[in-house]
Amino acid sequence: DAADELEEAFEEELEFAAEEADAVSAGAKRPNVFLRLYHGQTSFDFIGNRRWWFGVSAVIILIGIVSLSTQGLNEGIDFKGGRSWLVSSQTLTVAQATTAAKSAGVASPTVVQLTNQLNGQKQIQVTADLTNVPADQQQASLYKVQAALADAAHVPRDSVSLNQVGSTWGSNVTKKAIQALIIFFVLVTAYISLRFEFKMAVAAIVAVIHDILVVVGIYSIFQFQVTPDTVVAVLTVLGYSLYDTVVVFDRIRDNAQGLGASGRITYSEMVNLSMNQTLARSINTSLVAIVPVLSVLVVGSFILGATTLQSFGLALVIGLTSGAYSSIFIASPLLAWMKEREPRYVTIRQRLEARGDRGPTLTPAMAAAMAGASGGSGRGSSKVRSGSGVIRPGQGAKQ
């Protein structure tokens, strides 16, 4: 009886799709993609277009590798050393100090405001790399910047202190970050392998490595300055990227135990269904994470001149965007590609292909209808309608 209910659910969806096609032909307006996404009526073919997704990522990563091999990264002074100027002033702003340092010949100064929480005393710290300045001119450059900052703050030149910044601290941060990354990979692989399966762990780790390569490549291509804040931001992004991937994998596992166990659909079709079911959540999660960080980056860095926010926020925006992309377009398609090579799913695909036309590709709404039918809730459960159209095997997705 449950099988009959499932067949009826398929037939009703086919009839509804035909009615929708007739309505569209007659000039009726279809719901827009946002409404269909909200109502779970999408049937985007993520798996069928995986070559495009992999190709886009491969091009970006390849360009980044070429850039790394030719021009490298624009490391901050915490990684390669430099000079620092410190001036106490209640009126001098970050923007004014930046302008003064540039007018004195410093190309890319890093300017931050330090505040003593006990007495409210403010200090402006300017750091810069002077390795590009000839050795016989570096001393003159030091005094020139010192004088410019003193004039901008309206204080005597002797009130601006000079300090040497070494690269030891930045090197220690890098070593600790690499150690943390290795531990992260080991723990993630162990957890996902135990909670889900090893191939899911491989797909998740590949997606995380993809995000690291994209962020590093973009920083090299556009020569954004790499600071310890950048390293911390990249490590922060990895957790977000993994979270979104695990959400999709959890849905895939549930479907594998239900629809996938029936042998009525291939593993790729099941992954496609799972991704459409979690697509709205993935988009909402990404927007909720990216929009506030982007706002802080634009307002805090570019409008208020807080360069520390720029170092941290820029890496977060790039990493969050890459993480949202990889969880949808890299991890799940890669998992489907690996699983389709298992003997069981090879047999299922061959058997279904031998039957010819298998009906529509499942949308989230159709899957809910069939789940209701197989659960014994009667035909009323299969009345859930899908406004997303259908896909025949071998055709693309009709959004």
Beta strands, then each sheet from edge to edge (+ up, - down):
strand 1: 74-75
strand 2: 82-88
strand 3: 110-115
strand 4: 122-128
strand 5: 161-165
strand 6: 225-226
sheet 1: 1+ 6+
sheet 2: 3+ 4- 2+ 5-
end
